[in-house]
């Protein structure tokens, strides 16, 4: 099973990964604010992640790791 992990230390909440996800399972976490003041991205349903790496490819800050 694939797994998508976001490093909150580098995520600036730009939302590019949200738009890139073909499964529509990535969103910005409105309940969390990082030390830098951003809402980080997170996967809302890891079981639906296909490991396509579209989110990681779009991330300008290299904050996303996808495990297949």
CHARMM internal coordinates of N, CA and C (Angstrom, degrees):
IC EDIT
DIST 1 N 1 CA 1.4553
DIST 1 CA 1 C 1.5285
ANGL 1 N 1 CA 1 C 109.11
DIST 1 C 2 N 1.2906
ANGL 1 CA 1 C 2 N 115.81
DIHE 1 N 1 CA 1 C 2 N 135.59
DIST 2 N 2 CA 1.4712
ANGL 1 C 2 N 2 CA 121.96
DIHE 1 CA 1 C 2 N 2 CA 179.48
DIST 2 CA 2 C 1.5226
ANGL 2 N 2 CA 2 C 110.13
DIHE 1 C 2 N 2 CA 2 C -76.53
DIST 2 C 3 N 1.3322
ANGL 2 CA 2 C 3 N 114.54
DIHE 2 N 2 CA 2 C 3 N 155.59
DIST 3 N 3 CA 1.4649
ANGL 2 C 3 N 3 CA 120.12
DIHE 2 CA 2 C 3 N 3 CA 179.89
DIST 3 CA 3 C 1.5180
ANGL 3 N 3 CA 3 C 109.27
DIHE 2 C 3 N 3 CA 3 C -145.27
DIST 3 C 4 N 1.3101
ANGL 3 CA 3 C 4 N 116.22
DIHE 3 N 3 CA 3 C 4 N 134.34
DIST 4 N 4 CA 1.4663
ANGL 3 C 4 N 4 CA 123.08
DIHE 3 CA 3 C 4 N 4 CA 179.71
DIST 4 CA 4 C 1.5196
ANGL 4 N 4 CA 4 C 108.71
DIHE 3 C 4 N 4 CA 4 C -110.43
DIST 4 C 5 N 1.3342
ANGL 4 CA 4 C 5 N 116.57
DIHE 4 N 4 CA 4 C 5 N 126.35
DIST 5 N 5 CA 1.4554
ANGL 4 C 5 N 5 CA 121.65
DIHE 4 CA 4 C 5 N 5 CA -179.08
DIST 5 CA 5 C 1.5277
ANGL 5 N 5 CA 5 C 109.20
DIHE 4 C 5 N 5 CA 5 C -123.87
DIST 5 C 6 N 1.3233
ANGL 5 CA 5 C 6 N 116.37
DIHE 5 N 5 CA 5 C 6 N 131.64
DIST 6 N 6 CA 1.4667
ANGL 5 C 6 N 6 CA 122.09
DIHE 5 CA 5 C 6 N 6 CA 178.25
DIST 6 CA 6 C 1.5234
ANGL 6 N 6 CA 6 C 108.70
DIHE 5 C 6 N 6 CA 6 C -108.33
DIST 6 C 7 N 1.3278
ANGL 6 CA 6 C 7 N 116.29
DIHE 6 N 6 CA 6 C 7 N 129.42
DIST 7 N 7 CA 1.4646
ANGL 6 C 7 N 7 CA 121.55
DIHE 6 CA 6 C 7 N 7 CA 175.38
DIST 7 CA 7 C 1.5261
ANGL 7 N 7 CA 7 C 107.65
DIHE 6 C 7 N 7 CA 7 C -86.80
DIST 7 C 8 N 1.3268
ANGL 7 CA 7 C 8 N 115.86
DIHE 7 N 7 CA 7 C 8 N 105.31
DIST 8 N 8 CA 1.4701
ANGL 7 C 8 N 8 CA 121.28
DIHE 7 CA 7 C 8 N 8 CA -177.11
DIST 8 CA 8 C 1.5232
ANGL 8 N 8 CA 8 C 113.09
DIHE 7 C 8 N 8 CA 8 C -59.95
DIST 8 C 9 N 1.3053
ANGL 8 CA 8 C 9 N 116.68
DIHE 8 N 8 CA 8 C 9 N -22.53
DIST 9 N 9 CA 1.4574
ANGL 8 C 9 N 9 CA 120.97
DIHE 8 CA 8 C 9 N 9 CA -179.96
DIST 9 CA 9 C 1.5324
ANGL 9 N 9 CA 9 C 111.33
DIHE 8 C 9 N 9 CA 9 C -66.83
DIST 9 C 10 N 1.3318
ANGL 9 CA 9 C 10 N 117.44
DIHE 9 N 9 CA 9 C 10 N -27.62
DIST 10 N 10 CA 1.4548
ANGL 9 C 10 N 10 CA 121.45
DIHE 9 CA 9 C 10 N 10 CA -178.10
DIST 10 CA 10 C 1.5345
ANGL 10 N 10 CA 10 C 114.07
DIHE 9 C 10 N 10 CA 10 C -108.48
DIST 10 C 11 N 1.3226
ANGL 10 CA 10 C 11 N 118.00
DIHE 10 N 10 CA 10 C 11 N -20.55
DIST 11 N 11 CA 1.4696
ANGL 10 C 11 N 11 CA 121.41
DIHE 10 CA 10 C 11 N 11 CA -177.45
DIST 11 CA 11 C 1.5244
ANGL 11 N 11 CA 11 C 110.41
DIHE 10 C 11 N 11 CA 11 C -70.77
DIST 11 C 12 N 1.3461
ANGL 11 CA 11 C 12 N 115.49
DIHE 11 N 11 CA 11 C 12 N 128.26
DIST 12 N 12 CA 1.4633
ANGL 11 C 12 N 12 CA 119.72
DIHE 11 CA 11 C 12 N 12 CA 178.47
DIST 12 CA 12 C 1.5291
ANGL 12 N 12 CA 12 C 111.92
DIHE 11 C 12 N 12 CA 12 C -107.88
DIST 12 C 13 N 1.3315
ANGL 12 CA 12 C 13 N 116.90
DIHE 12 N 12 CA 12 C 13 N 11.16
DIST 13 N 13 CA 1.4529
ANGL 12 C 13 N 13 CA 120.99
DIHE 12 CA 12 C 13 N 13 CA 174.57
DIST 13 CA 13 C 1.5112
ANGL 13 N 13 CA 13 C 114.67
DIHE 12 C 13 N 13 CA 13 C 67.34
DIST 13 C 14 N 1.3236
ANGL 13 CA 13 C 14 N 117.60
DIHE 13 N 13 CA 13 C 14 N 33.54
DIST 14 N 14 CA 1.4675
ANGL 13 C 14 N 14 CA 120.61
DIHE 13 CA 13 C 14 N 14 CA -177.11
DIST 14 CA 14 C 1.5339
ANGL 14 N 14 CA 14 C 112.61
DIHE 13 C 14 N 14 CA 14 C -71.98
DIST 14 C 15 N 1.3320
ANGL 14 CA 14 C 15 N 117.08
DIHE 14 N 14 CA 14 C 15 N -25.32
DIST 15 N 15 CA 1.4569
ANGL 14 C 15 N 15 CA 120.87
DIHE 14 CA 14 C 15 N 15 CA 176.99
DIST 15 CA 15 C 1.5181
ANGL 15 N 15 CA 15 C 115.67
DIHE 14 C 15 N 15 CA 15 C 86.01
DIST 15 C 16 N 1.3118
ANGL 15 CA 15 C 16 N 118.55
DIHE 15 N 15 CA 15 C 16 N 2.80
DIST 16 N 16 CA 1.4706
ANGL 15 C 16 N 16 CA 120.21
DIHE 15 CA 15 C 16 N 16 CA 179.33
DIST 16 CA 16 C 1.5261
ANGL 16 N 16 CA 16 C 111.30
DIHE 15 C 16 N 16 CA 16 C -62.92
DIST 16 C 17 N 1.3208
ANGL 16 CA 16 C 17 N 117.19
DIHE 16 N 16 CA 16 C 17 N -36.09
DIST 17 N 17 CA 1.4628
ANGL 16 C 17 N 17 CA 120.70
DIHE 16 CA 16 C 17 N 17 CA 178.57
DIST 17 CA 17 C 1.5253
ANGL 17 N 17 CA 17 C 111.28
DIHE 16 C 17 N 17 CA 17 C -67.88
DIST 17 C 18 N 1.3122
ANGL 17 CA 17 C 18 N 116.15
DIHE 17 N 17 CA 17 C 18 N -33.53
DIST 18 N 18 CA 1.4718
ANGL 17 C 18 N 18 CA 121.13
DIHE 17 CA 17 C 18 N 18 CA 178.47
DIST 18 CA 18 C 1.5250
ANGL 18 N 18 CA 18 C 109.49
DIHE 17 C 18 N 18 CA 18 C -61.99
DIST 18 C 19 N 1.3133
ANGL 18 CA 18 C 19 N 116.41
DIHE 18 N 18 CA 18 C 19 N -45.16
DIST 19 N 19 CA 1.4639
ANGL 18 C 19 N 19 CA 121.58
DIHE 18 CA 18 C 19 N 19 CA 179.65
DIST 19 CA 19 C 1.5267
ANGL 19 N 19 CA 19 C 112.27
DIHE 18 C 19 N 19 CA 19 C -70.12
DIST 19 C 20 N 1.3368
ANGL 19 CA 19 C 20 N 117.12
DIHE 19 N 19 CA 19 C 20 N -31.08
DIST 20 N 20 CA 1.4668
ANGL 19 C 20 N 20 CA 121.24
DIHE 19 CA 19 C 20 N 20 CA -175.12
DIST 20 CA 20 C 1.5232
ANGL 20 N 20 CA 20 C 113.79
DIHE 19 C 20 N 20 CA 20 C -79.88
DIST 20 C 21 N 1.3073
ANGL 20 CA 20 C 21 N 118.17
DIHE 20 N 20 CA 20 C 21 N -22.07
DIST 21 N 21 CA 1.4693
ANGL 20 C 21 N 21 CA 121.10
DIHE 20 CA 20 C 21 N 21 CA -174.27
DIST 21 CA 21 C 1.5297
ANGL 21 N 21 CA 21 C 111.81
DIHE 20 C 21 N 21 CA 21 C -70.64
DIST 21 C 22 N 1.3443
ANGL 21 CA 21 C 22 N 117.19
DIHE 21 N 21 CA 21 C 22 N 116.23
DIST 22 N 22 CA 1.4658
ANGL 21 C 22 N 22 CA 119.55
DIHE 21 CA 21 C 22 N 22 CA -179.95
DIST 22 CA 22 C 1.5329
ANGL 22 N 22 CA 22 C 112.90
DIHE 21 C 22 N 22 CA 22 C -72.34
DIST 22 C 23 N 1.3301
ANGL 22 CA 22 C 23 N 116.85
DIHE 22 N 22 CA 22 C 23 N -19.38
DIST 23 N 23 CA 1.4634
ANGL 22 C 23 N 23 CA 121.19
DIHE 22 CA 22 C 23 N 23 CA 179.55
DIST 23 CA 23 C 1.5290
ANGL 23 N 23 CA 23 C 112.21
DIHE 22 C 23 N 23 CA 23 C -89.01
DIST 23 C 24 N 1.3338
ANGL 23 CA 23 C 24 N 117.27
DIHE 23 N 23 CA 23 C 24 N -10.30
DIST 24 N 24 CA 1.4716
ANGL 23 C 24 N 24 CA 123.11
DIHE 23 CA 23 C 24 N 24 CA -179.36
DIST 24 CA 24 C 1.5325
ANGL 24 N 24 CA 24 C 111.73
DIHE 23 C 24 N 24 CA 24 C 58.10
DIST 24 C 25 N 1.3442
ANGL 24 CA 24 C 25 N 115.50
DIHE 24 N 24 CA 24 C 25 N 45.51
DIST 25 N 25 CA 1.4633
ANGL 24 C 25 N 25 CA 120.21
DIHE 24 CA 24 C 25 N 25 CA -179.08
DIST 25 CA 25 C 1.5355
ANGL 25 N 25 CA 25 C 112.27
DIHE 24 C 25 N 25 CA 25 C -116.94
DIST 25 C 26 N 1.3300
ANGL 25 CA 25 C 26 N 116.95
DIHE 25 N 25 CA 25 C 26 N 9.67
DIST 26 N 26 CA 1.4640
ANGL 25 C 26 N 26 CA 120.78
DIHE 25 CA 25 C 26 N 26 CA 178.09
DIST 26 CA 26 C 1.5199
ANGL 26 N 26 CA 26 C 108.08
DIHE 25 C 26 N 26 CA 26 C -112.24
DIST 26 C 27 N 1.3256
ANGL 26 CA 26 C 27 N 115.06
DIHE 26 N 26 CA 26 C 27 N 133.46
DIST 27 N 27 CA 1.4654
ANGL 26 C 27 N 27 CA 119.41
DIHE 26 CA 26 C 27 N 27 CA 176.44
DIST 27 CA 27 C 1.5228
ANGL 27 N 27 CA 27 C 109.16
DIHE 26 C 27 N 27 CA 27 C -146.34
DIST 27 C 28 N 1.3152
ANGL 27 CA 27 C 28 N 115.92
DIHE 27 N 27 CA 27 C 28 N 165.42
DIST 28 N 28 CA 1.4520
ANGL 27 C 28 N 28 CA 120.77
DIHE 27 CA 27 C 28 N 28 CA 176.20
DIST 28 CA 28 C 1.5220
ANGL 28 N 28 CA 28 C 108.13
DIHE 27 C 28 N 28 CA 28 C -83.42
DIST 28 C 29 N 1.3105
ANGL 28 CA 28 C 29 N 116.31
DIHE 28 N 28 CA 28 C 29 N 133.72
DIST 29 N 29 CA 1.4569
ANGL 28 C 29 N 29 CA 122.51
DIHE 28 CA 28 C 29 N 29 CA -177.03
DIST 29 CA 29 C 1.5244
ANGL 29 N 29 CA 29 C 109.82
DIHE 28 C 29 N 29 CA 29 C -81.04
DIST 29 C 30 N 1.3071
ANGL 29 CA 29 C 30 N 116.53
DIHE 29 N 29 CA 29 C 30 N 100.29
DIST 30 N 30 CA 1.4623
ANGL 29 C 30 N 30 CA 122.19
DIHE 29 CA 29 C 30 N 30 CA -177.38
DIST 30 CA 30 C 1.5296
ANGL 30 N 30 CA 30 C 112.52
DIHE 29 C 30 N 30 CA 30 C -72.16
DIST 30 C 31 N 1.3345
ANGL 30 CA 30 C 31 N 117.36
DIHE 30 N 30 CA 30 C 31 N -13.01
DIST 31 N 31 CA 1.4615
ANGL 30 C 31 N 31 CA 121.36
DIHE 30 CA 30 C 31 N 31 CA -179.67
DIST 31 CA 31 C 1.5332
ANGL 31 N 31 CA 31 C 112.55
DIHE 30 C 31 N 31 CA 31 C -92.15
DIST 31 C 32 N 1.3379
ANGL 31 CA 31 C 32 N 116.69
DIHE 31 N 31 CA 31 C 32 N -6.30
DIST 32 N 32 CA 1.4625
ANGL 31 C 32 N 32 CA 121.15
DIHE 31 CA 31 C 32 N 32 CA -177.11
DIST 32 CA 32 C 1.5227
ANGL 32 N 32 CA 32 C 110.17
DIHE 31 C 32 N 32 CA 32 C -122.47
DIST 32 C 33 N 1.3219
ANGL 32 CA 32 C 33 N 115.45
DIHE 32 N 32 CA 32 C 33 N 137.53
DIST 33 N 33 CA 1.4628
ANGL 32 C 33 N 33 CA 121.44
DIHE 32 CA 32 C 33 N 33 CA 174.34
DIST 33 CA 33 C 1.5243
ANGL 33 N 33 CA 33 C 106.79
DIHE 32 C 33 N 33 CA 33 C -126.22
DIST 33 C 34 N 1.3321
ANGL 33 CA 33 C 34 N 116.09
DIHE 33 N 33 CA 33 C 34 N 126.30
DIST 34 N 34 CA 1.4610
ANGL 33 C 34 N 34 CA 120.86
DIHE 33 CA 33 C 34 N 34 CA -178.61
DIST 34 CA 34 C 1.5285
ANGL 34 N 34 CA 34 C 110.40
DIHE 33 C 34 N 34 CA 34 C -74.65
DIST 34 C 35 N 1.3258
ANGL 34 CA 34 C 35 N 115.65
DIHE 34 N 34 CA 34 C 35 N 173.58
DIST 35 N 35 CA 1.4638
ANGL 34 C 35 N 35 CA 120.77
DIHE 34 CA 34 C 35 N 35 CA 178.20
DIST 35 CA 35 C 1.5258
ANGL 35 N 35 CA 35 C 111.84
DIHE 34 C 35 N 35 CA 35 C -60.03
DIST 35 C 36 N 1.3381
ANGL 35 CA 35 C 36 N 116.08
DIHE 35 N 35 CA 35 C 36 N -26.85
DIST 36 N 36 CA 1.4697
ANGL 35 C 36 N 36 CA 121.09
DIHE 35 CA 35 C 36 N 36 CA -179.88
DIST 36 CA 36 C 1.5282
ANGL 36 N 36 CA 36 C 112.07
DIHE 35 C 36 N 36 CA 36 C -88.09
DIST 36 C 37 N 1.3323
ANGL 36 CA 36 C 37 N 116.97
DIHE 36 N 36 CA 36 C 37 N -4.54
DIST 37 N 37 CA 1.4592
ANGL 36 C 37 N 37 CA 120.98
DIHE 36 CA 36 C 37 N 37 CA 176.55
DIST 37 CA 37 C 1.5137
ANGL 37 N 37 CA 37 C 115.94
DIHE 36 C 37 N 37 CA 37 C 92.87
DIST 37 C 38 N 1.3300
ANGL 37 CA 37 C 38 N 117.20
DIHE 37 N 37 CA 37 C 38 N 21.10
DIST 38 N 38 CA 1.4656
ANGL 37 C 38 N 38 CA 121.25
DIHE 37 CA 37 C 38 N 38 CA -178.58
DIST 38 CA 38 C 1.5236
ANGL 38 N 38 CA 38 C 111.20
DIHE 37 C 38 N 38 CA 38 C -108.57
DIST 38 C 39 N 1.3290
ANGL 38 CA 38 C 39 N 115.02
DIHE 38 N 38 CA 38 C 39 N 156.13
DIST 39 N 39 CA 1.4601
ANGL 38 C 39 N 39 CA 121.96
DIHE 38 CA 38 C 39 N 39 CA 170.82
DIST 39 CA 39 C 1.5285
ANGL 39 N 39 CA 39 C 105.93
DIHE 38 C 39 N 39 CA 39 C -91.92
DIST 39 C 40 N 1.3353
ANGL 39 CA 39 C 40 N 118.29
DIHE 39 N 39 CA 39 C 40 N 110.71
DIST 40 N 40 CA 1.4630
ANGL 39 C 40 N 40 CA 120.18
DIHE 39 CA 39 C 40 N 40 CA -176.66
DIST 40 CA 40 C 1.5227
ANGL 40 N 40 CA 40 C 112.68
DIHE 39 C 40 N 40 CA 40 C -77.13
DIST 40 C 41 N 1.3034
ANGL 40 CA 40 C 41 N 115.14
DIHE 40 N 40 CA 40 C 41 N 156.95
DIST 41 N 41 CA 1.4579
ANGL 40 C 41 N 41 CA 120.91
DIHE 40 CA 40 C 41 N 41 CA 175.59
DIST 41 CA 41 C 1.5245
ANGL 41 N 41 CA 41 C 109.27
DIHE 40 C 41 N 41 CA 41 C -76.16
DIST 41 C 42 N 1.3219
ANGL 41 CA 41 C 42 N 116.04
DIHE 41 N 41 CA 41 C 42 N 155.72
DIST 42 N 42 CA 1.4607
ANGL 41 C 42 N 42 CA 120.99
DIHE 41 CA 41 C 42 N 42 CA 172.96
DIST 42 CA 42 C 1.5214
ANGL 42 N 42 CA 42 C 108.76
DIHE 41 C 42 N 42 CA 42 C -157.58
DIST 42 C 43 N 1.3144
ANGL 42 CA 42 C 43 N 115.32
DIHE 42 N 42 CA 42 C 43 N 159.35
DIST 43 N 43 CA 1.4675
ANGL 42 C 43 N 43 CA 121.52
DIHE 42 CA 42 C 43 N 43 CA 178.78
DIST 43 CA 43 C 1.5189
ANGL 43 N 43 CA 43 C 108.12
DIHE 42 C 43 N 43 CA 43 C -88.59
DIST 43 C 44 N 1.3159
ANGL 43 CA 43 C 44 N 116.65
DIHE 43 N 43 CA 43 C 44 N 129.34
DIST 44 N 44 CA 1.4660
ANGL 43 C 44 N 44 CA 119.93
DIHE 43 CA 43 C 44 N 44 CA -177.79
DIST 44 CA 44 C 1.5277
ANGL 44 N 44 CA 44 C 112.59
DIHE 43 C 44 N 44 CA 44 C -89.05
DIST 44 C 45 N 1.3544
ANGL 44 CA 44 C 45 N 117.53
DIHE 44 N 44 CA 44 C 45 N -14.47
DIST 45 N 45 CA 1.4672
ANGL 44 C 45 N 45 CA 120.45
DIHE 44 CA 44 C 45 N 45 CA 178.79
DIST 45 CA 45 C 1.5270
ANGL 45 N 45 CA 45 C 109.76
DIHE 44 C 45 N 45 CA 45 C -153.06
DIST 45 C 46 N 1.3317
ANGL 45 CA 45 C 46 N 116.12
DIHE 45 N 45 CA 45 C 46 N 90.12
DIST 46 N 46 CA 1.4611
ANGL 45 C 46 N 46 CA 121.36
DIHE 45 CA 45 C 46 N 46 CA -177.64
DIST 46 CA 46 C 1.5234
ANGL 46 N 46 CA 46 C 112.11
DIHE 45 C 46 N 46 CA 46 C -59.15
DIST 46 C 47 N 1.3231
ANGL 46 CA 46 C 47 N 118.61
DIHE 46 N 46 CA 46 C 47 N -28.27
DIST 47 N 47 CA 1.4678
ANGL 46 C 47 N 47 CA 121.49
DIHE 46 CA 46 C 47 N 47 CA -177.76
DIST 47 CA 47 C 1.5260
ANGL 47 N 47 CA 47 C 112.31
DIHE 46 C 47 N 47 CA 47 C -67.34
DIST 47 C 48 N 1.3316
ANGL 47 CA 47 C 48 N 117.40
DIHE 47 N 47 CA 47 C 48 N -19.92
DIST 48 N 48 CA 1.4625
ANGL 47 C 48 N 48 CA 121.11
DIHE 47 CA 47 C 48 N 48 CA 179.65
DIST 48 CA 48 C 1.5249
ANGL 48 N 48 CA 48 C 112.79
DIHE 47 C 48 N 48 CA 48 C -95.90
DIST 48 C 49 N 1.3357
ANGL 48 CA 48 C 49 N 117.02
DIHE 48 N 48 CA 48 C 49 N -3.94
DIST 49 N 49 CA 1.4657
ANGL 48 C 49 N 49 CA 120.54
DIHE 48 CA 48 C 49 N 49 CA 179.95
DIST 49 CA 49 C 1.5280
ANGL 49 N 49 CA 49 C 109.39
DIHE 48 C 49 N 49 CA 49 C -69.84
DIST 49 C 50 N 1.3223
ANGL 49 CA 49 C 50 N 116.56
DIHE 49 N 49 CA 49 C 50 N 127.58
DIST 50 N 50 CA 1.4657
ANGL 49 C 50 N 50 CA 121.77
DIHE 49 CA 49 C 50 N 50 CA -179.29
DIST 50 CA 50 C 1.5202
ANGL 50 N 50 CA 50 C 112.55
DIHE 49 C 50 N 50 CA 50 C -96.31
DIST 50 C 51 N 1.3202
ANGL 50 CA 50 C 51 N 117.39
DIHE 50 N 50 CA 50 C 51 N -6.70
DIST 51 N 51 CA 1.4567
ANGL 50 C 51 N 51 CA 121.03
DIHE 50 CA 50 C 51 N 51 CA -179.43
DIST 51 CA 51 C 1.5130
ANGL 51 N 51 CA 51 C 113.28
DIHE 50 C 51 N 51 CA 51 C 75.51
DIST 51 C 52 N 1.3179
ANGL 51 CA 51 C 52 N 117.47
DIHE 51 N 51 CA 51 C 52 N 27.05
DIST 52 N 52 CA 1.4703
ANGL 51 C 52 N 52 CA 122.27
DIHE 51 CA 51 C 52 N 52 CA -176.14
DIST 52 CA 52 C 1.5278
ANGL 52 N 52 CA 52 C 113.11
DIHE 51 C 52 N 52 CA 52 C -72.27
DIST 52 C 53 N 1.2939
ANGL 52 CA 52 C 53 N 118.63
DIHE 52 N 52 CA 52 C 53 N -15.64
DIST 53 N 53 CA 1.4706
ANGL 52 C 53 N 53 CA 129.38
DIHE 52 CA 52 C 53 N 53 CA -179.31
DIST 53 CA 53 C 1.5313
ANGL 53 N 53 CA 53 C 114.75
DIHE 52 C 53 N 53 CA 53 C 61.80
DIST 53 C 54 N 1.3178
ANGL 53 CA 53 C 54 N 117.95
DIHE 53 N 53 CA 53 C 54 N 17.61
DIST 54 N 54 CA 1.4690
ANGL 53 C 54 N 54 CA 120.63
DIHE 53 CA 53 C 54 N 54 CA 176.71
DIST 54 CA 54 C 1.5234
ANGL 54 N 54 CA 54 C 110.67
DIHE 53 C 54 N 54 CA 54 C -60.36
DIST 54 C 55 N 1.3183
ANGL 54 CA 54 C 55 N 116.71
DIHE 54 N 54 CA 54 C 55 N -39.57
DIST 55 N 55 CA 1.4705
ANGL 54 C 55 N 55 CA 120.58
DIHE 54 CA 54 C 55 N 55 CA -179.89
DIST 55 CA 55 C 1.5215
ANGL 55 N 55 CA 55 C 110.87
DIHE 54 C 55 N 55 CA 55 C -64.87
DIST 55 C 56 N 1.3272
ANGL 55 CA 55 C 56 N 116.47
DIHE 55 N 55 CA 55 C 56 N -45.79
DIST 56 N 56 CA 1.4676
ANGL 55 C 56 N 56 CA 120.76
DIHE 55 CA 55 C 56 N 56 CA -179.03
DIST 56 CA 56 C 1.5194
ANGL 56 N 56 CA 56 C 111.72
DIHE 55 C 56 N 56 CA 56 C -67.22
DIST 56 C 57 N 1.3152
ANGL 56 CA 56 C 57 N 117.38
DIHE 56 N 56 CA 56 C 57 N -35.43
DIST 57 N 57 CA 1.4586
ANGL 56 C 57 N 57 CA 121.34
DIHE 56 CA 56 C 57 N 57 CA 179.26
DIST 57 CA 57 C 1.5198
ANGL 57 N 57 CA 57 C 111.25
DIHE 56 C 57 N 57 CA 57 C -66.55
DIST 57 C 58 N 1.3193
ANGL 57 CA 57 C 58 N 117.67
DIHE 57 N 57 CA 57 C 58 N -36.15
DIST 58 N 58 CA 1.4671
ANGL 57 C 58 N 58 CA 122.14
DIHE 57 CA 57 C 58 N 58 CA -178.24
DIST 58 CA 58 C 1.5261
ANGL 58 N 58 CA 58 C 113.57
DIHE 57 C 58 N 58 CA 58 C -80.46
DIST 58 C 59 N 1.3201
ANGL 58 CA 58 C 59 N 117.86
DIHE 58 N 58 CA 58 C 59 N -18.66
DIST 59 N 59 CA 1.4588
ANGL 58 C 59 N 59 CA 121.16
DIHE 58 CA 58 C 59 N 59 CA -174.67
DIST 59 CA 59 C 1.5285
ANGL 59 N 59 CA 59 C 111.71
DIHE 58 C 59 N 59 CA 59 C -70.01
DIST 59 C 60 N 1.3374
ANGL 59 CA 59 C 60 N 117.33
DIHE 59 N 59 CA 59 C 60 N 114.42
DIST 60 N 60 CA 1.4678
ANGL 59 C 60 N 60 CA 120.11
DIHE 59 CA 59 C 60 N 60 CA -178.57
DIST 60 CA 60 C 1.5298
ANGL 60 N 60 CA 60 C 113.12
DIHE 59 C 60 N 60 CA 60 C -73.41
DIST 60 C 61 N 1.3356
ANGL 60 CA 60 C 61 N 117.05
DIHE 60 N 60 CA 60 C 61 N -13.91
DIST 61 N 61 CA 1.4569
ANGL 60 C 61 N 61 CA 120.88
DIHE 60 CA 60 C 61 N 61 CA -177.27
DIST 61 CA 61 C 1.5278
ANGL 61 N 61 CA 61 C 113.46
DIHE 60 C 61 N 61 CA 61 C -107.25
DIST 61 C 62 N 1.3160
ANGL 61 CA 61 C 62 N 116.60
DIHE 61 N 61 CA 61 C 62 N 6.82
DIST 62 N 62 CA 1.4648
ANGL 61 C 62 N 62 CA 123.13
DIHE 61 CA 61 C 62 N 62 CA -179.64
DIST 62 CA 62 C 1.5329
ANGL 62 N 62 CA 62 C 110.63
DIHE 61 C 62 N 62 CA 62 C 50.40
DIST 62 C 63 N 1.3167
ANGL 62 CA 62 C 63 N 115.77
DIHE 62 N 62 CA 62 C 63 N 45.85
DIST 63 N 63 CA 1.4660
ANGL 62 C 63 N 63 CA 121.75
DIHE 62 CA 62 C 63 N 63 CA -177.30
DIST 63 CA 63 C 1.5197
ANGL 63 N 63 CA 63 C 112.79
DIHE 62 C 63 N 63 CA 63 C -94.97
DIST 63 C 64 N 1.3407
ANGL 63 CA 63 C 64 N 117.49
DIHE 63 N 63 CA 63 C 64 N -3.90
DIST 64 N 64 CA 1.4602
ANGL 63 C 64 N 64 CA 120.81
DIHE 63 CA 63 C 64 N 64 CA -174.10
DIST 64 CA 64 C 1.5308
ANGL 64 N 64 CA 64 C 110.93
DIHE 63 C 64 N 64 CA 64 C -115.10
DIST 64 C 65 N 1.3280
ANGL 64 CA 64 C 65 N 115.07
DIHE 64 N 64 CA 64 C 65 N 133.47
DIST 65 N 65 CA 1.4534
ANGL 64 C 65 N 65 CA 121.77
DIHE 64 CA 64 C 65 N 65 CA 174.04
DIST 65 CA 65 C 1.5197
ANGL 65 N 65 CA 65 C 107.14
DIHE 64 C 65 N 65 CA 65 C -120.16
DIST 65 C 66 N 1.3349
ANGL 65 CA 65 C 66 N 116.25
DIHE 65 N 65 CA 65 C 66 N 134.03
DIST 66 N 66 CA 1.4506
ANGL 65 C 66 N 66 CA 120.94
DIHE 65 CA 65 C 66 N 66 CA 177.33
DIST 66 CA 66 C 1.5176
ANGL 66 N 66 CA 66 C 108.60
DIHE 65 C 66 N 66 CA 66 C -116.99
DIST 66 C 67 N 1.3261
ANGL 66 CA 66 C 67 N 115.68
DIHE 66 N 66 CA 66 C 67 N 125.45
DIST 67 N 67 CA 1.4655
ANGL 66 C 67 N 67 CA 122.13
DIHE 66 CA 66 C 67 N 67 CA 177.50
DIST 67 CA 67 C 1.5145
ANGL 67 N 67 CA 67 C 107.91
DIHE 66 C 67 N 67 CA 67 C -103.33
DIST 67 C 68 N 1.3202
ANGL 67 CA 67 C 68 N 115.96
DIHE 67 N 67 CA 67 C 68 N 132.66
DIST 68 N 68 CA 1.4799
ANGL 67 C 68 N 68 CA 119.84
DIHE 67 CA 67 C 68 N 68 CA 177.89
DIST 68 CA 68 C 1.4984
ANGL 68 N 68 CA 68 C 110.66
DIHE 67 C 68 N 68 CA 68 C -106.10
END
COOR INIT
IC SEED 1 N 1 CA 1 C
IC BUILD
